[in-house]
Amino acid sequence: MKHYTPCQLVNDSMMAIVKMLNVSAPKSFNVEDNDGMNAIELAIESDVDIKIIKAMQRMCRDTWREMKKEKKD
C-alpha cells in the first residue's frame, strides 16, 4: 500500500477540484475577482503546486480557444 504525505493528499485533492471545475464551470478560470485577479494568479500567490497551476493554465487556454472558436461560428 502506498503512503501519501499530507502535501500529496492536498495536491491530489486540489487537482481533483480543478478537474471538476473544468467540467462544470470551465469559464471560472478566466473570471477575475474585485482586485482583478483570476484563479491562476491567486494560485500562484498562494504557492500552489506548479503541476496544478500548469493544469489550470492549460484548461484556461483551452477555454479561451473554445470561446474564440464559438465567436467565429
C-alpha positions, 0 to 999 in steps of 0.5 A: 500500500502506498503512503501519501504525505499530507502535501500529496493528499492536498495536491491530489485533492486540489487537482481533483477540484480543478478537474471538476471545475473544468467540467462544470464551470470551465469559464471560472478560470478566466473570471477575475475577482474585485482586485482583478485577479483570476484563479491562476494568479491567486494560485500562484500567490498562494504557492500552489503546486506548479503541476496544478497551476500548469493544469489550470493554465492549460484548461484556461487556454483551452477555454479561451480557444473554445470561446474564440472558436464559438465567436467565429461560428 
